[in-house]
Amino acid sequence: MSKFIKNKNKFFWILLVIIFTIPACSNLLRSGFFSMQDDLQAFRVQQLDKCLDDGQIPCRWVPDAGYGYGYPQFNYYPPSVYYFGAILHRVGFEYIDTVKILFILGYIASAIAMFVLVDSLIGHWSAFVSSVLYTYVPYKAVEVYVRGAMSEFWALTFFPLIFWAIYKFIKTEKKRYFIWFSFFLSLLLTTHNLMSLIFAPVAIVWTIYWIVLEKKIKLWSRITMSGLLGVGLAAFFTLPVLFEKKFAHVDSVLSGYFDYRAHFVSLYKIFISREWGYGSSGFPNEKLNLSVGIIQWVVGIGAVVLALINYRKNKKFSVLTLLLFILSLFTVFMIHMKSSFIWAQLPVLWWLQFPWRFLSVSIFLLAILSGLAVYLFKKFKIILGVFLIFFSIILNIDFFVPKDWLNITDLDKFSGASWQKQMTISIFDYLPIYAQFPPINEAPDLPEILDGNALIKDYQKGSNFQIGEIEVLEDATIRIPLYDFPGMQVKVDNKKIDHYNNDCRGQEFCYGLITFKLSRGEYQIETRLTDTPVRKIGNYLTLISIFIIIWLIY
């Protein structure tokens, strides 16, 4: 058996990883769709696809969210996975099938990524075990089949790839790993910025360990440069997120149900509980598995024991095991109520909303530890690996099923009551600051004439613009069915005019819609979202970083 394992090349193992991953996502391999808590995944892909239709790159504003008044969705919400989804749709897949494909690819990509990382450290067999335990863990089932957390789920692919790029660059000092680190970091930042926040300290510790071990302190500056280049690649998104929060009602994502203090997890639920349900966090009577996985934490402790036993013979990986175990303990601690004093002192953590989001880092570290345990078990590593694979699958496979299955198509998803629901889900999130409350009715197709007399002709709505012809018969006040937002610009006959957003006639609460006055005459009007200075700087930094990457490659 040992010779068989040694004689197989990497491609064989990657194929085996894919085969073993398929049962986790096989329930997605059929027509129709499944219910999930974040039922906006297909809608986000569809909205970003409309951005591509109009050449709005990067996509910031989507036309149909906010009950049809438009929304700065991707000015704040990480867009990278949805770009990929829009491309898949353009190949020919329905939007709902695109979402299923993205989840399936997420399972496969994260498993392969874990294999690549651990294989570069300690070999094929240990890497294979790590990839299986990284897949068959309850939280991976919760992310897809319960929460439908697309971006957070895909972040789990970039954790191991960032570790791998850092390790390979320190070991070899080759330029390609410098580039890979920048690339994967930028993908993580534009896939889930909050996951980037809690992953960064772990990545820094990982970097310090290998720099010290390899005695290459001089590489620290180059790794820092690579990291800055990755931040530059993602600047088109990260800068607006950091500096334009004040332009949206973000208080709704920090209060009420989303207050982090309601979502700490007990030790029993973290380590022991095998309950399964499709409920929500914070409600005692609802079931939601928030476990690190019984097999995963048991083998993590076993890895520490083996590291202590093998300390003299294999100091490098024994120290690494102890270090990763300490880090995993810290991430688990951050999920428990006892860590509340840290949360209270670091308001930036409040944006996580759910302390149990640290599970993403916990299961990542424990998967590496499982591979290290197999490696340190030496002569019996085959037996241990088979045991871990078998029981991780047996104990968890029943979790990888949707709550229910809906026999629907895109037409069903984006029409009738379902379409109304898509336009209004999470309507408080990122509501432009000029609106007091979200609208209670869908946006009209045409502008409103608040006073005077005017006729609207040939009016069209795009992803981030609205254009049309208007004949003003008597001096009129026109209100566009579009939220005002920094960067919104009104042009009449191609000349920019001033507008305002506080004429709220006929509204119970002010929606902050774009309003302007026109005198008698015929006009071509255009309202469009343009870039603020912050967005322009972000765009330029991204373009410059892309050119640097191309220069480094060629």
C-alpha positions in Angstrom: 0.0 0.0 0.0 2.8 2.4 0.9 4.6 1.7 -2.4 1.3 2.3 -4.3 0.9 5.7 -2.7 4.5 6.7 -3.4 4.3 5.7 -7.1 1.3 7.7 -8.0 1.8 11.2 -9.3 0.1 14.4 -8.3 -2.5 14.3 -11.0 -3.7 10.9 -9.8 -4.2 12.4 -6.3 -6.0 15.5 -7.5 -8.4 13.2 -9.5 -8.9 11.2 -6.3 -9.6 14.4 -4.3 -12.3 15.3 -6.9 -13.8 11.8 -6.7 -14.0 11.9 -2.9 -15.4 15.4 -3.0 -18.4 14.6 -5.3 -20.6 13.0 -2.6 -20.5 16.3 -0.7 -22.1 18.2 -3.6 -23.9 15.4 -5.5 -27.3 16.6 -4.2 -26.8 19.7 -6.4 -26.4 17.7 -9.6 -30.1 17.9 -10.7 -32.5 20.4 -12.3 -34.3 22.9 -10.1 -33.1 24.9 -7.1 -32.9 24.6 -3.3 -33.9 26.9 -0.5 -31.3 28.7 1.5 -31.1 31.5 4.0 -29.3 34.0 1.7 -31.6 33.5 -1.2 -30.0 36.3 -3.3 -27.3 34.3 -5.0 -29.0 33.9 -8.4 -30.2 37.5 -8.2 -26.7 38.8 -7.6 -25.3 36.9 -10.6 -28.2 38.2 -12.7 -27.7 41.8 -11.6 -23.9 41.6 -12.3 -24.7 40.2 -15.7 -26.7 43.3 -16.4 -23.7 45.4 -15.5 -21.6 43.5 -18.1 -24.3 44.1 -20.7 -23.9 47.8 -20.2 -20.1 47.7 -19.9 -20.3 48.8 -16.2 -16.9 47.5 -15.2 -16.3 47.3 -12.3 -19.9 46.8 -11.4 -21.0 49.0 -8.5 -24.7 49.8 -9.0 -27.4 47.2 -9.8 -30.7 48.3 -11.3 -33.4 46.1 -9.7 -32.4 45.8 -6.1 -33.9 48.3 -3.6 -37.4 47.5 -5.0 -36.3 48.7 -8.5 -34.8 52.0 -7.4 -31.3 50.6 -7.8 -28.6 49.9 -5.2 -24.9 50.3 -4.7 -24.7 46.5 -4.2 -21.2 45.8 -5.4 -19.7 49.0 -4.1 -19.9 47.3 -0.8 -20.6 43.6 -1.4 -17.6 41.5 -2.6 -18.1 40.8 -6.3 -15.5 38.3 -7.6 -17.5 35.1 -7.4 -20.4 36.8 -9.2 -18.2 37.9 -12.1 -17.4 34.2 -12.6 -21.1 33.3 -12.3 -22.0 35.9 -15.0 -19.4 34.3 -17.3 -20.9 30.9 -16.7 -24.3 32.2 -17.6 -23.0 33.7 -20.8 -21.6 30.2 -21.7 -25.3 29.1 -21.6 -26.2 28.1 -18.1 -29.3 29.3 -16.3 -28.7 31.6 -13.4 -30.0 29.1 -10.8 -27.8 26.4 -12.4 -24.8 28.8 -12.3 -25.3 29.1 -8.5 -25.3 25.3 -8.1 -22.2 25.1 -10.3 -20.4 27.7 -8.2 -21.1 25.8 -5.0 -19.9 22.5 -6.6 -16.8 24.2 -7.9 -16.2 25.7 -4.5 -16.2 22.3 -2.9 -13.8 20.9 -5.4 -11.5 24.0 -5.6 -11.2 24.2 -1.8 -10.3 20.5 -1.5 -7.7 20.7 -4.3 -6.3 23.9 -2.7 -5.9 22.1 0.6 -4.2 19.2 -1.1 -1.8 21.5 -2.9 -0.8 23.2 0.3 -0.3 20.1 2.4 1.3 18.2 -0.4 4.0 20.9 -0.8 4.7 20.4 2.9 4.6 16.7 3.7 3.5 14.6 0.7 0.6 13.2 -1.2 -1.1 10.9 1.4 -1.2 13.5 4.2 -2.4 16.0 1.7 -5.2 13.8 0.6 -6.3 13.2 4.2 -6.3 16.9 4.8 -8.4 17.6 1.7 -11.1 15.1 2.7 -11.3 16.4 6.3 -11.5 19.9 5.0 -14.5 18.9 2.9 -16.4 16.6 5.3 -16.8 19.0 8.2 -20.3 20.2 9.4 -19.6 23.9 8.7 -18.9 23.2 5.0 -22.4 21.7 4.8 -23.9 24.7 6.8 -22.3 27.2 4.4 -24.0 25.8 1.3 -27.1 23.8 2.2 -28.3 26.0 5.1 -26.9 29.5 4.7 -26.1 29.6 1.0 -23.2 31.8 1.9 -21.5 31.9 -1.5 -18.7 34.4 -0.9 -17.8 33.1 2.5 -17.8 29.6 1.2 -15.4 30.5 -1.6 -13.1 32.3 0.8 -12.2 28.8 2.1 -10.5 28.1 -1.3 -8.1 31.0 -1.0 -6.9 30.3 2.6 -4.8 27.3 1.6 -3.7 28.9 -1.7 -2.4 32.0 0.2 -0.5 29.8 2.7 0.9 27.8 -0.2 2.1 30.8 -2.1 3.8 32.3 0.9 5.5 29.0 1.8 6.7 28.4 -1.7 8.0 31.9 -2.1 10.0 31.7 1.1 11.4 28.2 0.2 12.3 29.0 -3.4 12.3 32.8 -3.8 10.9 32.3 -7.2 9.0 35.2 -8.8 6.0 33.2 -9.8 5.1 32.6 -6.1 5.4 36.3 -5.5 2.8 36.8 -8.2 0.6 34.0 -6.9 0.5 35.4 -3.5 -0.6 38.8 -4.8 -3.3 37.2 -7.0 -4.8 34.9 -4.4 -4.8 37.7 -1.8 -6.7 40.0 -4.2 -9.2 37.2 -4.8 -9.8 36.8 -1.1 -10.2 40.5 -0.6 -12.8 40.7 -3.4 -14.5 37.5 -2.3 -15.1 38.1 1.4 -13.3 41.1 2.9 -14.4 40.1 6.5 -12.8 36.7 6.0 -9.6 38.6 4.9 -9.7 40.5 8.2 -9.7 37.4 10.5 -7.4 35.4 8.2 -4.7 38.1 8.1 -3.2 37.5 11.6 -3.0 33.7 10.9 -1.2 34.4 7.6 1.2 36.7 9.2 2.1 34.2 11.9 2.6 31.5 9.1 4.9 33.9 7.2 7.0 34.7 10.3 7.4 31.0 11.1 8.8 30.1 7.7 11.0 33.2 7.4 12.6 32.5 10.8 12.9 28.7 10.1 14.5 29.3 6.7 16.6 32.2 8.0 15.4 34.5 5.3 14.5 37.7 7.2 15.4 39.7 4.1 12.4 38.2 2.3 10.0 40.0 4.7 10.1 43.2 2.6 9.4 41.4 -0.6 6.5 39.5 0.9 5.1 42.8 2.1 5.5 44.2 -1.4 3.6 41.2 -2.8 0.9 41.7 -0.2 0.6 45.4 -1.1 0.4 44.4 -4.8 -2.5 42.1 -3.9 -4.2 44.9 -2.0 -3.6 47.1 -5.1 -5.3 44.5 -7.4 -8.4 44.6 -5.1 -8.3 48.4 -4.6 -11.2 49.0 -7.0 -13.4 47.4 -4.3 -11.6 47.8 -1.0 -11.2 51.5 -1.1 -14.9 52.3 -1.6 -15.7 49.8 1.2 -13.3 51.5 3.6 -14.0 55.1 2.7 -17.6 55.2 1.5 -19.5 53.5 4.3 -20.9 56.9 5.4 -22.9 57.0 2.1 -25.1 54.0 3.1 -27.2 53.0 6.1 -24.8 50.4 7.4 -26.3 50.5 10.9 -28.7 47.8 10.0 -25.9 45.2 9.5 -24.7 45.9 13.1 -27.8 46.0 15.1 -30.8 43.8 16.0 -30.4 40.3 14.8 -26.9 41.1 13.5 -25.5 42.3 16.9 -22.5 40.0 17.5 -23.3 39.6 21.2 -26.3 37.4 20.4 -24.2 34.8 18.4 -21.5 33.4 20.7 -21.4 29.6 20.7 -21.1 27.2 23.7 -18.3 24.7 24.0 -20.8 21.9 23.7 -22.0 23.2 20.3 -18.4 23.8 19.2 -17.0 20.4 20.1 -19.7 17.8 20.9 -23.1 18.6 19.4 -24.1 16.7 16.3 -27.5 18.4 16.0 -28.6 19.3 12.5 -31.2 21.7 11.3 -31.8 24.6 9.0 -32.5 27.3 11.6 -30.8 30.6 12.4 -28.1 31.5 14.9 -29.1 33.2 18.1 -32.5 31.4 18.5 -32.3 28.7 21.3 -35.2 26.7 19.8 -33.7 26.5 16.3 -31.1 24.0 15.3 -27.9 25.1 13.5 -24.7 23.1 13.6 -21.8 25.3 14.5 -19.2 22.6 15.2 -15.6 22.4 14.2 -16.1 18.6 13.6 -15.5 15.9 16.2 -13.0 14.0 14.1 -11.2 17.2 13.2 -10.6 18.4 16.8 -9.8 15.0 18.1 -7.1 14.5 15.5 -5.9 18.0 16.1 -5.2 17.1 19.7 -3.6 13.8 18.5 -1.4 15.9 16.2 -0.1 17.8 19.3 0.7 14.5 21.1 2.5 13.2 18.1 4.4 16.4 17.8 5.6 16.2 21.4 6.7 12.6 20.9 8.6 13.4 17.7 9.9 16.8 18.8 13.6 15.8 18.8 13.5 13.8 15.5 11.3 16.2 13.6 11.6 19.6 15.2 10.4 21.6 12.2 7.0 20.0 11.8 6.5 19.4 15.5 6.9 23.2 16.2 4.6 23.9 13.2 2.0 21.6 14.6 2.1 23.2 18.0 1.9 26.7 16.5 -1.1 25.8 14.3 -2.8 24.2 17.2 -2.4 27.3 19.3 -3.8 29.4 16.5 -6.8 27.0 16.2 -7.4 27.3 19.9 -7.5 31.0 19.6 -10.0 31.0 16.8 -12.2 28.7 18.8 -11.8 31.0 21.8 -13.0 33.9 19.6 -16.3 32.0 19.0 -17.0 31.6 22.7 -18.6 34.1 25.1 -15.3 34.3 27.1 -13.8 36.3 24.3 -16.4 39.1 24.5 -13.9 41.4 26.2 -11.8 41.3 23.0 -14.8 42.0 20.8 -15.8 44.9 23.0 -12.4 46.5 22.5 -12.2 45.9 18.7 -15.2 47.5 17.0 -13.9 46.4 13.6 -14.8 42.8 14.6 -18.4 43.9 15.0 -18.8 43.8 11.2 -18.4 40.1 11.4 -21.9 40.0 13.0 -21.4 36.3 13.9 -18.4 35.3 16.1 -18.8 31.8 14.7 -17.5 33.0 11.4 -14.1 32.2 12.9 -15.1 28.6 12.2 -13.9 29.2 8.7 -10.3 29.7 10.0 -10.7 26.9 12.6 -11.6 24.2 10.2 -8.8 25.3 7.8 -6.2 25.0 10.6 -7.6 21.7 11.8 -7.5 20.3 8.3 -3.7 21.1 8.1 -3.3 19.5 11.5 -4.9 16.3 10.4 -2.4 16.0 7.6 0.5 16.7 10.1 -0.9 14.0 12.4 -0.9 11.4 9.6 2.7 12.5 8.6 4.0 12.3 12.2 2.4 8.9 12.8 5.0 7.5 10.4 4.7 3.7 9.9 1.0 3.7 10.7 0.1 6.7 8.7 -1.8 4.7 6.1 -4.0 3.1 8.8 -4.6 6.5 10.5 -5.4 8.2 7.3 -7.9 5.6 6.2 -9.5 5.7 9.6 -9.9 9.5 9.5 -11.2 9.6 6.0 -13.8 6.9 6.7 -15.2 8.4 9.9 -15.2 12.0 8.7 -17.3 10.9 5.7 -19.6 8.6 7.7 -20.2 11.1 10.5 -20.9 14.0 8.3 -22.2 12.9 4.9 -25.9 13.1 6.0 -25.5 16.9 6.6 -24.8 17.6 2.9 -28.4 17.7 1.9 -30.7 20.7 1.1 -33.8 21.4 3.3 -36.1 21.1 0.3 -35.9 21.1 -3.5 -37.8 23.4 -5.8 -38.6 22.3 -9.3 -38.2 25.8 -10.8 -36.4 27.5 -13.7 -35.0 31.0 -14.1 -38.4 32.1 -15.4 -40.0 31.1 -12.1 -37.2 32.6 -10.0 -37.3 36.0 -11.7 -41.0 36.6 -12.1 -44.1 37.1 -10.0 -43.9 37.0 -6.2 -40.4 35.5 -6.3 -39.1 38.5 -8.3 -40.7 40.8 -5.8 -39.0 39.0 -3.0 -35.6 39.2 -4.8 -35.9 42.9 -5.2 -36.7 43.5 -1.5 -34.6 40.9 0.4 -32.0 42.7 2.6 -33.4 46.0 1.5 -32.0 47.7 4.6 -28.4 46.7 3.8 -26.5 49.4 2.0 -29.6 51.6 1.6 -28.3 55.0 0.3 -27.9 57.5 3.1 -30.3 60.0 1.5 -33.2 57.6 2.0 -34.9 57.6 5.4 -36.5 54.2 4.9 -36.8 51.7 2.1 -39.7 52.1 -0.4 -42.9 50.2 0.3 -43.8 50.0 -3.4 -41.9 49.0 -6.6 -40.3 51.8 -8.5 -42.3 53.2 -11.4 -41.1 52.7 -14.9 -41.1 56.4 -15.7 -40.0 59.6 -13.9 -42.7 61.4 -11.9 -43.8 64.9 -12.8 -44.2 66.5 -9.4 -45.4 69.9 -10.7 -45.8 71.6 -14.1 -46.6 69.6 -17.3 -44.3 67.3 -19.2 -44.3 64.2 -21.4 -41.8 61.4 -21.1 -40.8 59.7 -24.3 -38.7 56.6 -25.0 -37.4 56.1 -21.5 -34.9 53.3 -20.8 -33.3 52.0 -17.6 -29.8 50.5 -17.6 -27.7 48.9 -14.9 -26.3 52.3 -13.6 -28.1 54.8 -15.8 -31.5 56.0 -17.0 -32.0 57.9 -20.2 -34.9 59.3 -22.2 -36.5 62.1 -24.0 -38.8 64.6 -22.2 -41.0 67.4 -23.6 -41.7 70.0 -21.0 -44.9 71.9 -21.8 -44.9 74.0 -18.6 -41.9 74.5 -16.2 -41.7 71.2 -14.3 -40.1 69.3 -11.4 -39.0 65.8 -12.5 -38.2 63.0 -10.0 -36.2 60.1 -11.4 -37.1 56.6 -10.0 -33.4 56.2 -8.9 -31.8 56.7 -5.5 -29.4 59.5 -5.2 -25.9 58.5 -4.3 -22.4 60.1 -4.5 -21.3 60.0 -8.1 -24.9 60.2 -9.5 -24.8 62.8 -12.3 -27.7 64.3 -14.3 -27.2 65.6 -17.8 -29.6 67.5 -20.0 -28.7 67.6 -23.7 -25.3 66.3 -22.6 -24.7 69.2 -20.1 -24.4 68.4 -16.4 -27.1 70.1 -14.3 -27.6 70.3 -10.5 -30.0 68.0 -8.8 -31.3 67.4 -5.3 -32.8 64.5 -3.3 -35.1 66.0 -0.7 -38.3 66.6 -2.6 -40.4 63.9 -1.0 -43.9 64.8 -2.1 -46.2 61.8 -2.0 -43.9 59.7 0.1 -44.6 58.7 3.7 -40.8 58.6 4.3 -38.3 60.3 2.1 -36.6 58.0 -0.4 -33.9 60.4 -1.4 -34.6 60.2 -5.2 -32.9 62.3 -7.8 -34.9 65.4 -8.6 -34.4 68.4 -10.9 -36.3 71.2 -12.6 -36.6 71.9 -16.3 -38.1 74.9 -18.1 -40.2 74.6 -21.2 -38.7 72.7 -24.2 -37.6 69.3 -25.4 -34.6 67.6 -23.9 -32.5 64.4 -23.9 -32.0 63.5 -20.2 -29.4 61.1 -18.8 -28.8 60.1 -15.2 -25.8 57.9 -14.5 -23.6 56.8 -11.7 -20.0 58.1 -12.2 -16.9 57.5 -10.1 -16.1 59.5 -7.0 -12.4 60.4 -6.3 -12.1 57.3 -4.0 -13.5 55.0 -6.7 -11.2 56.5 -9.4 -8.1 56.1 -7.2 -9.2 52.5 -6.5 -9.7 51.8 -10.2 -6.3 53.3 -11.1 -4.5 51.4 -8.4 -6.0 48.2 -9.7 -5.0 49.0 -13.3 -1.5 49.9 -12.2 -1.2 46.7 -10.2 -2.4 44.7 -13.2 0.3 46.3 -15.4 2.9 45.4 -12.7 1.8 41.8 -12.7 2.0 41.7 -16.5 5.4 43.3 -16.3 6.6 40.7 -13.7 5.3 37.9 -15.9 6.8 39.0 -19.2 
